[in-house]
Amino acid sequence: MKYIRTITLFSFLLLDTQEAKTQEEFWDESMIHEIHLEISNEEWEAMQPDHQRDVNNNKEDLKVKDEKQRKLHRSRFPWSQASITINGTRFNDIGIRYKGNASFNLMHGSLKRNLKIKLDWVKEKQNYFSIETLNFNAGGLDPSKLREALGYWVFRKAGLPAPLTTFAEITLTIPGRYDNEFLGLYTIVEQVNKVFLKEHFGSKNGLLMKPEGVASVEYHGDDWKFYPHLYRPDDEPTFEQSSRVIEFAKLVHLGNDKHFADSINSFLNVDSFLRFIALNGLIANLDTILAMPQNYYLHLNKETNKFLFFPWDLDISFAGWPLGGPPKDQMNLSLVHPHSSDEHILIDRLLAAKSISLKYGQIVKELVDEIFLNGDLYKKYESLEEIISSSREKDLKAIKDRNERAYPAPRGYQPPSIKLFIRERTASITRQMNKPKNGYVFEHKRPGARLGHLAKGKFGRGRLALHMLIQGDLNQDGVISRRELYALLSGWFDEIEKNGDGKLEKKNFVNNLPEAFFPNSGKPSGKIPELYVAEGLFALSDSDGDGIAVKKSLISAFETYFDSRQIHEDAHLNEQSLRDVLRSLINQ
């Protein structure tokens, strides 16, 4: 019996080793995988994005289509079924959908767009080299087609968790439409999932989140229901995990200097966070926590109970963000202040501590020496450039033959070549090492540009719509009915109005709105909502202009809006629908 157990254990170890070896072979960056997709006309049509964002079709509870509904990603991208052949190996009944935000939207009219593939969509555990999910990124906003592969390499070289990448040429067959049509060159990016977590953190049981619109672990009171829409956890967190997120956010935003200094190391892997910020700055990746903020993961480690940040979506790094200012400015991004000029309480509080600021400076110098000044970044670029150059030429020819745009040049922006970036960024780094304050600091130009950031009071109509959905969706079906909306508005008024006469002066209405928004759950810091929103809601409540708000007037304003657009009583509104309502009723 003992001998059998030994053989069994050896067999498991051998399987683990073989699995690791095959995955290592797949993620070989010197390869360009041959991928062929086959999809029926029906599934192709069903796969096209739902631009209308139908509020009654936003549930992700079906894997396989039926006559009425199919699974949607984020209420927009329907899943379809297809077949895929990877390097000669065919897989049927796979799941396929589009993916992306700006990288998808700006490439409208193009056949080549970002794709997500699930090999195990129908057949459980169907995989290729032990991989079940594949991200195919088209690089629509990256003329070099190298930014993601090079960017993730930088993070991995610096010792931070980051997805692996490789390349693929993809062809497409749709009977009667396309026959082995060459879509182009894609970057394949490793899926961040439980396998990834186990590989990097030793356990798949930590809490994985992909925040969106969160620049500085925002605090939204003590009720977890106000967090998931922004922090976007991968799984339902335990009570301990959700409480830890709230405690972290409360420390960052409400903790005094001594409490913050004494406690931050128990919440955050500070060295890794400084490294994360420094790396994003060095490669001028502003479309992340530094400015946008999005495109990053936040992980709560099960063993250490600490948070760690790591990257995602690097296709417009290396000064490729069209909204980040001219290329010459992005290539001169500040080393000591790589983040935007506001909304970054966590970064600012950390760097305000002398010991942490000194540590950050040491990390920047170390990374500069290891990646830029010794030539490693340029060598890596050259090796990747050699691998993909011929495929990129085929890519450009196919796009030209289809009369499509190779690069949409949003707002006329033309990103620098990688070669130019490395040269100019290295020169900027050298200058800043002598004169640290000479770097470029990105600033959001228009008021309220980052709607929803509480750090500087950016609680505008966009954040209000999300908040109304969260607070008013009593049956938690992901939408809010007209009846639920009116109950919410009525409840807000009652929470503010304590005298019982049904009337409110403007000052009282505006100053006490936050208490109505966050009843019994602790009010976040900042102006909530922004003044123009509070005054807009008051104006709706003051229909006769006598300076007194009345509950009936507030509700009537919304009723009139719905009736004028023939929106029936049983209609349900999602976040986008609520934004449209607020834009119409609260003008600015």
C-alpha positions in Angstrom: 0.0 0.0 0.0 2.8 2.4 0.9 4.5 1.7 -2.5 1.2 2.5 -4.4 0.8 5.8 -2.6 4.3 6.8 -3.5 3.6 6.0 -7.2 0.3 7.9 -7.0 2.0 11.0 -5.5 4.8 10.8 -8.1 2.1 10.6 -10.8 0.4 13.8 -9.6 3.7 15.6 -9.4 4.5 14.4 -12.9 1.2 15.7 -14.2 1.7 19.1 -12.5 5.2 19.3 -14.1 3.8 18.4 -17.5 1.0 20.9 -17.2 3.5 23.7 -16.3 5.7 22.6 -19.2 2.9 22.7 -21.8 1.7 26.1 -20.5 5.3 27.4 -20.7 5.4 26.2 -24.3 2.2 27.9 -25.2 3.3 31.3 -23.8 6.5 31.3 -25.7 6.7 34.8 -27.1 8.8 33.8 -30.0 5.8 31.9 -31.4 3.0 33.2 -33.5 0.1 30.7 -33.1 -2.2 29.8 -36.0 -5.8 30.3 -35.1 -8.9 29.7 -37.2 -12.4 30.6 -36.2 -15.6 29.1 -37.7 -18.9 30.6 -36.8 -22.4 30.3 -38.3 -24.2 33.3 -39.8 -26.8 33.0 -37.0 -24.2 33.0 -34.3 -22.3 35.8 -35.9 -25.4 38.0 -36.1 -26.2 37.2 -32.5 -22.7 38.1 -31.3 -22.9 41.7 -32.4 -22.9 44.1 -29.5 -26.1 45.4 -28.0 -25.7 49.2 -28.4 -29.1 49.9 -26.9 -28.2 48.2 -23.7 -31.7 46.8 -23.3 -32.4 46.8 -19.5 -34.5 43.7 -19.8 -31.7 41.6 -21.3 -28.8 42.1 -18.9 -28.8 38.9 -16.9 -25.8 36.5 -17.2 -27.7 33.4 -16.2 -27.6 31.4 -19.4 -24.6 29.8 -21.0 -26.3 28.4 -24.1 -28.8 30.4 -26.1 -32.5 29.8 -26.1 -35.2 31.4 -28.2 -35.4 34.6 -26.2 -32.2 35.2 -24.3 -28.5 34.5 -24.4 -25.8 35.4 -21.9 -24.5 39.0 -22.1 -21.3 40.4 -20.7 -21.8 43.8 -19.0 -25.2 44.2 -20.7 -23.6 44.7 -24.0 -21.6 41.8 -25.5 -23.6 38.6 -26.3 -21.9 35.3 -26.1 -22.1 33.1 -29.2 -21.0 29.5 -30.0 -18.3 28.7 -32.6 -15.4 26.3 -33.4 -11.8 27.1 -33.1 -8.7 25.4 -34.5 -5.4 26.2 -32.6 -2.2 25.1 -34.3 -4.1 22.3 -36.1 -6.2 21.2 -33.0 -9.9 21.7 -33.5 -12.4 22.5 -30.6 -16.1 22.7 -31.1 -18.8 24.3 -29.0 -16.6 27.1 -27.7 -17.9 30.4 -26.3 -17.0 33.6 -28.1 -17.7 37.3 -27.6 -16.3 40.7 -28.2 -14.5 42.6 -25.4 -13.1 46.1 -24.7 -14.2 49.7 -24.1 -12.5 52.4 -26.2 -10.4 49.8 -27.9 -13.6 48.2 -29.2 -15.7 51.3 -29.7 -13.1 53.2 -31.8 -12.7 50.3 -34.2 -16.3 50.3 -35.4 -16.6 49.2 -39.0 -13.6 46.9 -38.6 -13.7 43.2 -38.9 -10.7 42.8 -36.6 -11.7 43.5 -33.0 -10.9 42.2 -29.5 -12.2 38.7 -28.7 -12.6 36.5 -25.7 -12.8 32.7 -26.1 -13.9 30.1 -23.6 -13.0 26.6 -24.7 -15.0 25.0 -21.9 -18.2 26.9 -22.7 -20.2 23.7 -23.4 -17.7 20.9 -22.8 -16.5 21.1 -19.2 -12.7 21.2 -18.8 -12.1 21.4 -22.6 -8.7 23.0 -22.8 -5.6 23.6 -24.9 -2.3 23.2 -23.0 -4.4 23.3 -19.8 -5.8 26.7 -20.8 -9.5 27.2 -21.0 -9.9 31.0 -21.5 -8.1 33.0 -24.2 -8.0 36.8 -24.6 -7.3 37.9 -28.2 -6.4 41.6 -28.2 -6.5 43.3 -31.6 -4.3 46.2 -30.8 -6.6 48.7 -32.5 -5.2 51.6 -30.6 -1.6 50.4 -30.9 0.1 50.7 -34.3 3.2 48.9 -33.0 1.1 45.8 -31.8 3.8 45.5 -29.1 2.7 47.6 -26.2 0.9 44.9 -24.3 3.6 42.2 -24.7 6.3 44.7 -23.8 4.4 46.3 -20.9 3.6 43.0 -19.2 7.2 42.0 -19.6 8.3 45.1 -17.7 6.0 44.2 -14.8 7.1 40.6 -14.7 10.8 41.6 -14.9 10.2 43.9 -11.9 8.8 41.0 -9.9 5.1 41.9 -9.9 2.2 39.6 -10.8 1.3 40.2 -14.5 -0.3 38.1 -17.2 1.8 36.2 -19.8 1.5 37.0 -23.5 2.1 35.5 -26.9 1.0 36.3 -30.5 -1.4 34.8 -33.0 -2.5 35.2 -36.6 -6.3 34.6 -36.8 -8.4 33.7 -39.8 -12.2 33.6 -39.9 -14.8 31.5 -41.8 -18.5 32.4 -41.9 -20.3 30.4 -44.5 -21.4 32.7 -47.4 -19.5 35.7 -46.0 -15.9 34.9 -45.4 -13.7 31.9 -46.2 -10.4 31.9 -44.3 -10.4 35.6 -44.1 -7.2 36.9 -42.5 -8.3 39.0 -39.5 -4.8 39.9 -38.5 -2.2 39.8 -35.8 -3.4 39.5 -32.2 -1.8 39.5 -28.8 -3.0 36.7 -26.6 -3.1 37.7 -23.0 -3.3 35.3 -20.1 -6.7 35.2 -18.3 -6.5 36.4 -14.7 -8.4 33.7 -12.8 -8.1 31.2 -10.0 -5.2 29.4 -11.8 -3.4 32.8 -12.1 -4.0 33.5 -8.4 -2.7 30.1 -7.2 0.4 30.6 -9.4 1.2 34.0 -8.0 -0.3 34.0 -4.5 -0.2 30.3 -3.5 -3.9 30.2 -3.1 -7.0 30.7 -5.3 -9.1 31.7 -2.4 -8.2 35.4 -2.1 -10.5 38.2 -3.1 -9.9 39.3 -6.7 -11.4 42.7 -7.8 -11.2 44.8 -11.0 -12.2 48.3 -9.9 -13.4 50.8 -12.4 -13.6 54.5 -11.7 -11.8 54.0 -8.4 -8.6 56.1 -8.1 -8.0 55.8 -4.4 -9.9 52.9 -2.7 -13.0 55.0 -2.3 -14.9 54.9 1.0 -18.7 54.6 0.5 -19.9 54.1 4.0 -20.2 50.9 6.0 -22.7 49.1 3.8 -21.1 46.7 1.3 -24.0 47.2 -1.2 -22.4 50.5 -2.3 -19.1 48.8 -3.3 -19.5 45.9 -5.7 -20.5 48.1 -8.7 -17.2 50.0 -8.5 -14.8 47.4 -7.0 -16.3 44.6 -9.2 -15.2 41.5 -7.2 -14.7 38.3 -9.1 -16.7 36.3 -6.6 -19.1 37.1 -3.8 -16.8 38.1 -0.9 -17.0 36.7 2.6 -18.1 39.1 5.3 -14.5 39.3 6.5 -13.3 40.2 3.0 -15.9 42.9 2.3 -15.3 44.3 5.8 -11.5 44.4 5.0 -12.2 46.4 1.9 -14.3 48.9 3.8 -11.8 49.2 6.6 -9.0 49.8 4.1 -11.0 52.6 2.3 -11.9 54.1 5.6 -8.3 54.2 6.8 -7.2 55.9 3.5 -9.9 58.5 3.5 -10.8 59.1 7.2 -7.8 57.9 9.2 -5.7 60.6 10.9 -2.0 60.8 10.0 -0.9 58.8 13.0 -3.5 56.0 12.5 -2.7 55.9 8.8 1.1 55.6 9.4 0.6 53.0 12.1 -1.8 50.9 10.1 -1.2 51.1 6.4 1.4 48.3 6.4 -1.1 45.9 7.9 -3.5 46.6 5.0 -1.2 47.1 2.0 1.8 45.5 0.5 3.5 48.9 0.4 6.7 48.0 -1.4 4.7 46.3 -4.2 2.3 49.2 -4.5 5.2 51.7 -4.8 6.7 49.4 -7.5 3.3 49.2 -9.3 3.0 53.0 -9.3 6.6 53.5 -10.4 6.4 51.0 -13.3 3.2 52.5 -14.6 4.9 55.9 -14.5 8.1 54.7 -16.2 6.2 53.3 -19.1 3.8 56.3 -19.2 0.7 54.1 -18.7 -1.9 56.7 -17.6 -4.9 54.7 -18.6 -4.8 53.0 -15.2 -5.0 54.0 -11.6 -2.7 56.9 -12.3 -5.3 58.9 -14.2 -8.3 57.2 -15.9 -8.7 55.3 -13.4 -9.3 51.7 -14.6 -7.4 48.7 -16.0 -5.9 47.3 -12.9 -6.6 44.4 -10.5 -6.8 44.6 -6.7 -6.2 41.4 -4.8 -6.7 40.7 -1.1 -4.3 37.9 -0.2 -5.9 35.1 1.9 -2.8 34.4 3.9 -1.4 37.9 4.6 -4.8 39.7 4.6 -3.1 42.5 2.6 -4.0 44.2 -0.7 -1.8 44.1 -3.8 -2.3 45.9 -7.1 -1.3 44.5 -10.5 -1.8 45.6 -14.1 -4.3 44.9 -16.9 -4.9 46.3 -20.4 -1.6 47.8 -21.4 -2.4 48.4 -25.1 -2.1 52.2 -24.8 0.9 52.3 -22.4 4.2 53.8 -23.6 2.5 57.2 -24.1 -0.3 55.7 -26.2 -3.3 57.3 -24.3 -5.1 59.8 -26.5 -6.4 61.7 -23.5 -3.1 62.0 -21.7 -1.7 65.0 -23.4 0.8 65.4 -26.3 3.2 62.5 -26.8 6.2 64.7 -25.8 4.5 65.4 -22.5 3.6 61.8 -21.7 7.2 60.8 -22.6 8.3 63.3 -20.0 5.9 62.0 -17.3 7.0 63.0 -13.8 8.9 60.3 -11.9 8.0 61.8 -8.5 4.4 62.6 -9.3 3.3 60.1 -12.1 -0.4 60.3 -11.1 -2.8 63.0 -12.1 -3.0 66.2 -10.2 -5.9 65.2 -8.0 -8.0 62.3 -6.7 -5.2 60.2 -5.4 -5.3 60.2 -1.6 -3.7 56.8 -1.2 -0.6 57.7 -3.3 -0.3 61.2 -1.9 -0.6 60.0 1.7 2.0 57.4 1.2 4.5 59.7 -0.5 3.9 62.3 2.2 5.6 60.0 4.7 9.4 60.7 4.5 10.4 57.0 5.0 8.0 55.8 2.2 9.0 58.7 -0.1 12.7 57.7 0.3 11.8 54.1 -0.4 9.9 55.1 -3.5 12.9 57.0 -4.8 15.1 54.0 -4.2 12.6 51.8 -6.1 12.4 54.2 -9.0 16.2 54.3 -9.3 16.4 50.5 -9.1 13.8 50.1 -11.9 15.4 52.7 -14.1 18.8 50.9 -13.7 17.3 47.5 -14.3 15.0 48.3 -17.3 16.0 51.5 -19.0 19.7 52.5 -18.5 21.1 49.0 -19.0 19.4 48.7 -22.4 17.2 45.7 -21.4 14.0 47.4 -22.5 15.3 48.2 -25.9 16.7 44.7 -26.4 13.3 43.2 -25.5 11.6 45.6 -27.9 14.0 44.5 -30.7 13.4 40.8 -30.1 9.6 41.2 -30.1 9.8 43.5 -33.2 11.7 40.8 -35.1 9.1 38.2 -34.2 6.0 40.1 -35.3 7.2 42.4 -38.1 6.1 40.2 -41.1 2.8 39.4 -39.4 2.1 43.1 -38.8 2.7 43.8 -42.5 0.2 41.1 -43.4 -2.2 42.7 -40.8 -1.9 46.1 -42.5 -2.4 44.7 -45.9 -5.6 42.8 -44.9 -7.0 46.0 -43.3 -6.2 48.0 -46.4 -7.8 45.3 -48.6 -11.0 45.6 -46.6 -10.9 49.3 -46.8 -10.8 49.7 -43.0 -8.9 52.0 -40.7 -5.6 50.7 -39.4 -5.5 53.2 -36.5 -8.5 55.5 -35.7 -6.3 58.4 -34.4 -8.8 59.5 -31.8 -8.8 63.3 -31.5 -6.0 63.3 -34.0 -3.6 61.6 -31.6 -0.6 59.8 -33.0 1.2 57.7 -30.4 5.0 57.6 -30.6 6.8 54.6 -31.9 8.2 52.3 -29.2 11.7 53.0 -30.4 11.1 56.8 -30.1 9.5 56.3 -26.7 12.4 54.4 -25.3 14.8 57.0 -26.5 12.9 60.0 -25.3 11.8 58.5 -22.0 15.3 57.5 -21.2 16.5 61.0 -21.9 13.6 62.4 -19.7 14.5 60.0 -16.9 18.1 61.1 -17.0 17.1 64.8 -16.8 14.6 64.2 -13.9 17.2 62.3 -11.9 19.0 65.6 -11.6 15.9 67.9 -11.5 13.0 65.8 -10.2 10.4 68.5 -10.4 10.8 69.0 -14.2 8.5 66.1 -15.2 5.0 66.4 -16.7 1.9 66.0 -14.4 -1.3 65.1 -16.1 -4.3 67.2 -15.2 -8.0 66.6 -16.0 -9.0 69.6 -18.0 -12.8 69.9 -17.5 -14.6 70.1 -14.2 -16.1 66.8 -13.1 -14.1 65.0 -15.8 -13.8 62.0 -13.5 -17.4 61.8 -12.4 -17.7 59.9 -9.2 -14.4 60.4 -7.5 -15.2 61.3 -3.9 -11.7 62.3 -3.0 -12.3 65.7 -4.6 -16.0 65.8 -4.5 -16.7 64.4 -8.0 -20.1 63.0 -7.3 -21.9 64.2 -10.5 -24.8 62.9 -12.5 -22.9 59.7 -13.5 -22.2 58.6 -10.0 -25.6 59.7 -8.9 -27.2 57.4 -11.4 -25.2 54.4 -10.2 -26.0 55.3 -6.6 -29.7 55.6 -7.3 -29.6 52.1 -8.9 -27.8 50.6 -5.9 -29.9 52.3 -3.2 -33.3 52.1 -4.9 -33.1 48.5 -6.3 -35.0 47.0 -3.4 -35.5 43.6 -5.0 -31.9 43.5 -6.3 -32.8 42.5 -9.9 -30.2 44.9 -11.3 -32.7 47.5 -12.5 -35.0 50.0 -10.9 -38.7 50.4 -11.6 -40.5 53.7 -11.7 -42.2 52.7 -8.5 -38.9 52.0 -6.8 -37.5 55.3 -8.1 -40.4 57.3 -6.7 -40.0 55.5 -3.3 -36.3 56.4 -3.3 -37.0 60.1 -4.0 -39.7 60.1 -1.4 -37.4 58.5 1.1 -34.6 61.1 0.4 -37.0 63.9 1.0 -38.4 62.4 4.3 -34.8 61.8 5.5 -34.0 65.5 5.1 -37.3 66.9 6.2 -37.8 66.4 9.9 -40.5 69.0 10.7 -43.3 67.2 9.0 -44.6 70.1 7.0 -43.4 68.7 3.7 -41.3 71.8 2.8 -37.5 72.4 2.7 -35.5 75.5 2.2 -32.6 75.3 -0.3 -29.8 75.4 2.2 -31.3 72.6 4.3 -32.1 70.5 1.2 -28.6 70.8 -0.3 -26.6 70.3 2.9 -28.5 67.3 4.1 -28.7 65.3 0.9 -25.6 63.2 1.9 -27.4 61.9 5.0 -30.3 60.7 2.8 -27.9 59.1 0.3 -26.1 57.1 3.0 -28.6 56.5 5.8 -27.1 54.7 8.8 -24.0 53.6 6.9 -21.5 56.4 7.4 -21.1 59.3 5.0 -18.0 59.2 2.7 -15.7 62.2 2.5 -16.1 64.9 -0.1 -19.0 66.8 -1.5 -21.8 64.4 -2.1 -23.3 65.1 -4.5 -21.5 67.9 -6.4 -23.2 71.3 -5.9 -24.6 71.5 -9.4 -26.4 68.1 -8.8 -27.7 69.1 -5.4 -29.0 72.4 -6.8 -30.4 70.6 -9.8 -32.4 68.3 -7.6 -33.6 71.2 -5.5 -34.7 73.1 -8.7 -36.8 70.0 -9.6 -38.4 70.1 -6.2 -39.1 73.9 -6.4 -41.5 73.9 -9.4 -43.0 77.3 -8.6 -39.6 79.0 -8.0 -40.5 80.3 -4.5 -37.3 78.9 -2.9 -39.1 76.0 -1.1 -38.7 72.4 -2.1 -41.8 70.1 -2.1 -41.7 66.4 -2.3 -44.6 66.2 -4.8 -42.7 68.5 -7.2 -39.6 66.4 -7.1 -41.5 63.2 -8.0 -43.7 65.0 -10.6 -40.6 66.2 -12.4 -39.6 62.6 -13.0 -43.1 61.5 -13.8 -43.4 64.3 -16.4 -40.1 63.2 -18.0 -41.3 59.6 -18.4 -44.7 60.5 -19.6 -43.3 62.9 -22.2 -41.2 60.0 -23.7 -44.0 57.5 -23.4 -42.1 55.3 -20.9 -44.7 53.1 -19.4 -45.4 52.6 -15.7 -43.9 49.1 -15.7 -40.6 50.2 -17.3 -37.3 49.3 -15.6 -34.2 51.5 -15.8 -30.6 50.4 -15.7 -27.6 52.7 -14.9 -27.4 54.1 -18.4 -31.1 54.8 -18.5 -30.9 56.7 -15.2 -27.9 58.7 -16.5 -30.0 59.7 -19.5 -32.8 60.9 -17.2 -30.5 62.9 -15.0 -28.8 64.5 -18.0 -32.2 65.7 -19.2 -33.4 66.9 -15.9 -30.2 68.3 -14.4 -28.5 70.4 -17.0 -24.8 71.5 -17.0 
